[in-house]
Amino acid sequence: MKSENQNTISEKRTVKGKKKSSLSYIFGGKVLTEEYIVKQSGLIFLIFFLVILFITNRYSCAKQLTEMDRLKKELIELRSEQVNLSYDLTLISGESQIEELLKKKRIDLKKGNATVVYQIKKD
């Protein structure tokens, strides 16, 4: 009798062992009904949530870095354009250039006296 009980117990263990290792047991969802998994379900959901949060954070950081690189390139281009425009402006607004433009447009504008005369009165 004891040997029969031991045989049935050992058979149940082997059947149980085969059950846990089979793919249909895992993919069928029966593994989720195990006591250990049910007890730790809150922790599993927390870990899953943190992994999703980490992935989204990393994605948004990568997106911001590419945007920063694009803006840096645009800033360099705009600075060089600004330097070129300010150089052109200083050439155009030079005194000799203004005189030439006035002559071309036949505007009679004479250069005034640049020095201002001050009178000092004694009391």
C-alpha positions as CSV (number, residue, x, y, z in Angstrom):
1,M,0.0,0.0,0.0
2,K,2.8,2.4,0.9
3,S,4.6,1.6,-2.3
4,E,1.4,2.3,-4.3
5,N,1.0,5.7,-2.6
6,Q,4.6,6.5,-3.2
7,N,4.3,5.5,-6.9
8,T,1.2,7.7,-7.4
9,I,2.8,10.6,-5.6
10,S,5.9,10.3,-7.7
11,E,3.7,10.0,-10.9
12,K,1.8,13.1,-9.9
13,R,5.1,15.0,-9.4
14,T,6.4,13.9,-12.8
15,V,3.1,14.9,-14.4
16,K,3.1,18.2,-12.5
17,G,6.8,18.8,-13.6
18,K,5.9,18.1,-17.2
19,K,2.9,20.4,-17.0
20,K,5.0,23.3,-15.8
21,S,7.6,22.9,-18.5
22,S,5.3,22.5,-21.4
23,L,4.7,25.4,-23.8
24,S,1.0,24.9,-23.8
25,Y,1.0,25.4,-20.0
26,I,3.0,28.7,-20.3
27,F,1.3,30.1,-23.4
28,G,-2.1,28.9,-22.3
29,G,-2.0,31.2,-19.3
30,K,-2.1,28.5,-16.7
31,V,1.2,29.6,-15.3
32,L,-0.5,32.9,-14.2
33,T,-2.7,30.9,-11.8
34,E,0.3,29.7,-9.8
35,E,0.2,30.9,-6.2
36,Y,3.6,32.6,-6.4
37,I,2.7,34.6,-9.5
38,V,-0.7,35.6,-8.0
39,K,1.0,36.9,-4.8
40,Q,3.6,38.9,-6.8
41,S,1.2,40.3,-9.4
42,G,1.4,43.8,-7.9
43,L,5.2,43.8,-8.1
44,I,5.0,42.5,-11.7
45,F,2.7,45.3,-12.7
46,L,4.9,47.9,-11.0
47,I,8.0,46.6,-12.8
48,F,6.1,46.5,-16.1
49,F,4.9,50.1,-15.5
50,L,8.5,51.3,-14.7
51,V,9.9,49.6,-17.8
52,I,7.3,51.4,-20.0
53,L,8.0,54.7,-18.2
54,F,11.8,54.2,-18.8
55,I,11.3,53.5,-22.5
56,T,9.1,56.5,-23.1
57,N,11.5,58.8,-21.2
58,R,14.4,57.5,-23.2
59,Y,12.5,58.1,-26.4
60,S,11.5,61.7,-25.5
61,C,15.1,62.5,-24.5
62,A,16.5,61.2,-27.8
63,K,13.9,63.3,-29.6
64,Q,14.9,66.4,-27.7
65,L,18.6,65.8,-28.4
66,T,18.0,65.6,-32.1
67,E,15.9,68.8,-31.9
68,M,18.8,70.5,-30.0
69,D,21.3,69.4,-32.6
70,R,19.1,70.8,-35.4
71,L,18.7,74.1,-33.6
72,K,22.4,74.4,-32.9
73,K,23.1,74.0,-36.7
74,E,20.4,76.6,-37.5
75,L,21.9,79.0,-34.9
76,I,25.4,78.7,-36.5
77,E,23.9,79.3,-39.9
78,L,22.0,82.4,-38.7
79,R,25.0,83.8,-36.9
80,S,27.1,83.6,-40.1
81,E,24.3,85.2,-42.1
82,Q,24.1,88.0,-39.4
83,V,27.8,88.6,-39.7
84,N,27.6,88.8,-43.5
85,L,24.6,91.2,-43.4
86,S,26.3,93.5,-40.8
87,Y,29.4,93.6,-43.0
88,D,27.3,94.6,-46.0
89,L,25.5,97.2,-44.0
90,T,28.7,98.8,-42.8
91,L,29.9,99.0,-46.4
92,I,26.7,100.5,-47.6
93,S,26.3,103.0,-44.8
94,G,29.8,104.3,-45.2
95,E,30.1,108.0,-45.8
96,S,31.6,107.7,-49.3
97,Q,28.9,105.2,-50.3
98,I,26.2,107.6,-49.1
99,E,27.8,110.5,-51.1
100,E,27.8,108.3,-54.2
101,L,24.2,107.4,-53.8
102,L,23.3,111.1,-53.4
103,K,25.2,111.9,-56.6
104,K,23.5,109.1,-58.5
105,K,20.0,110.3,-57.5
106,R,21.0,113.9,-58.1
107,I,20.2,115.1,-54.7
108,D,22.1,118.3,-53.8
109,L,23.1,117.8,-50.2
110,K,26.2,119.4,-49.0
111,K,28.3,118.2,-46.2
112,G,27.8,120.5,-43.2
113,N,30.3,121.7,-40.7
114,A,30.9,118.9,-38.3
115,T,32.3,121.1,-35.6
116,V,29.8,123.0,-33.4
117,V,30.7,126.5,-32.3
118,Y,30.1,127.4,-28.7
119,Q,30.0,130.9,-27.3
120,I,31.3,131.4,-23.9
121,K,29.9,134.5,-22.0
122,K,31.6,136.0,-19.1
123,D,29.3,137.4,-16.4
